[in-house]
Amino acid sequence: MYTIGEIRERYLEFFKARGHVVIPSASLVPENDPTTLFTGSGMQPLVPYLLGTPHPEGKRVTNSQRSFRAEDIDEVGDNRHTTFFEMLGNWSFGDYFKQEQLSWLFEFLTDKERGSGLDPHNLYVTVFAGDPETGVPRDEESVGIWRKLFSEKGIKAKYVELGSEEEGSKQGMQGGRIFSYDVKKNWWSRAGVPSKMPAGEPGGPDSEVFYDFGSSHDPKFGVECHPNCDCGRFLEIGNSVFMEYKKKEDGSFEKLIQRNVDFGGGLERITAAANNDPDIFHIDALAPLVDRVPNNLPVKTKRIVADHSRAMVFLMNDGVKPSNKGAGYVLRRLMRRAMMYEYLAGDSRLNFRSLLEKIINVYHGVYDISSETVLSVYNEEHSKFSSTVKNGLKEFEKLAKIGAISGKDAFILFSTYGLPYETTFEFAKDRNIEVNKEEFEKEMKKHQELSRTASAGAFKGGLADHSEKTTRLHTAHHLLLKALQLVLGNEVKQRGSNITSERLRMDFSYGGKMTDEQKQEVERIVQSKIDEDLPVIRSEVPRDEAEKLHAEHEFGQKYPDRVSVYSIGPKEATLEDPQFEKTFSIEFCGGPHVVHTGAIGRFKIMKEEAVAAGIRRIRAMVE
């Protein structure tokens, strides 16, 4: 039986042998990226390099990226959905393209000695069918490459053009091995289909690989089965994105300055396929967690607790704290849903502390997880939840006796008593009581930013579009951090940031509220450095050298051996001679930035406030 550790190590070694540098996993909380609350794919931290900025480690990199997605949270508990997962990835920044990528991927998936040892007869692939609106043609090249690869294994690879998921459920397999789908299935960008992409967002056609477990088709998912069917027979295990397009302001598409490869493969899913087991909750990273949940809870519930617990550990370890909005809201939702099941199982039967410690042990040596951080955050939230849950259940029982629970009632149970809305809906269903979910969601939207709403509506600016305004704000962000340190002390460190085309937001460590005089002085320092029109210089240096220069970097983040740093000033600094010892500001960063600070404009602090104990938040803009 393969473990996730074996598959992870084999994958990284496989691509390392093909000239890729292994880079560390980025934080689950994206730095300076307002397009999403969490890192949900390996490419997110690499967008600047896909757009043309040289990567410090060269044109070929690979890693296993810890990822979190809340979009499928309601599906957790089946055989394939989790909120937290690891995404195996390899990238080519203007180097190799389709021929090498598909050939190497196929070799890794099927090689028993150095790869995951999958039977090629169980592999099926999809390609891009073309799209008249974007003008991007059908991916004939990938069809040809796949045909040759399957042929070398003695497998006849018939090509079937389905076009859409709906057509797939009507037409079925038709003896095919290679299938083409439209933009809904075989086009990839962070925003989804081309029509939803903001200006400046990169994307392109992709080619997905599916593993066939050979189970019988369930007709409730369509008349016929096909690779993108959700009946459980097929499991998507990897996606090679050929990222060579960028959306323009007028809605049309142009070629990027380089052709890129962006591959993402679910580590847990590939491991399940390697074991020929369609249930990812049977792999070594999840099965022991499920087994620790008491058997008096339903199987789906046990899986939800195991999944949410794993996600909680990694989110808390990356600095997320429970709150009522943004990333903190998502964490609180996970924690309280799991805690409710703990409460129902009985504290003596479901020892959450031991479950969290088990997760930390499972990933020991792979990721640096602070047991102290995780358990302290958990204990604090558990204490808050325990004090309200009993009253919440009492209120639920009162409503249940009446036989009616409105959407507003469900919202009050959630907002006032801390009762997770999933629990309200599940309990109501057990009593044959309907709850108006639409009414509940309307109430929720009035109160707070839902995770899905945040994800769906976030693509309005920021680093994705590399707009002129955003670029100015990014450089202003560096000046602001240094100015805060000069005014408040060197103990000030960045603890999170978010930049859109309208404003910048920075969270930083500091024990008290800033005075008006302090804010005015910070503004003055930033503006003075803007008025000096200092050069902004990007350099690639060894990580240890950057650390010796005291370059600012994200707290707790791992960086590759060579890093990109941006230095601001002095006036006479040049690309050939950055004069680090005289610089005003120096930070680990991937960009983008203005060339001289004079391009930033007028800087103004909009607001400064507390967000957590010892953490302040400052918002600023440029004109």
Helices and strands as residue ranges (DSSP letters): H 4-16, E 21-22, G 44-46, H 47-50, E 60-68, G 73-75, E 84-93, H 98-110, G 120-122, E 123-128, H 140-152, E 159-163, H 165-171, E 178-181, H 183-186, E 187-188, G 194-196, E 202-212, G 219-221, E 234-247, E 253-266, H 267-274, G 280-282, H 287-291, H 299-317, H 326-345, H 352-362, H 371-402, H 407-415, H 421-430, H 437-447, H 451-457, G 462-464, H 468-488, E 494-499, E 504-509, H 516-531, E 536-542, H 543-548, E 562-568, G 580-582, E 585-588, G 597-599, E 603-612, E 615-622
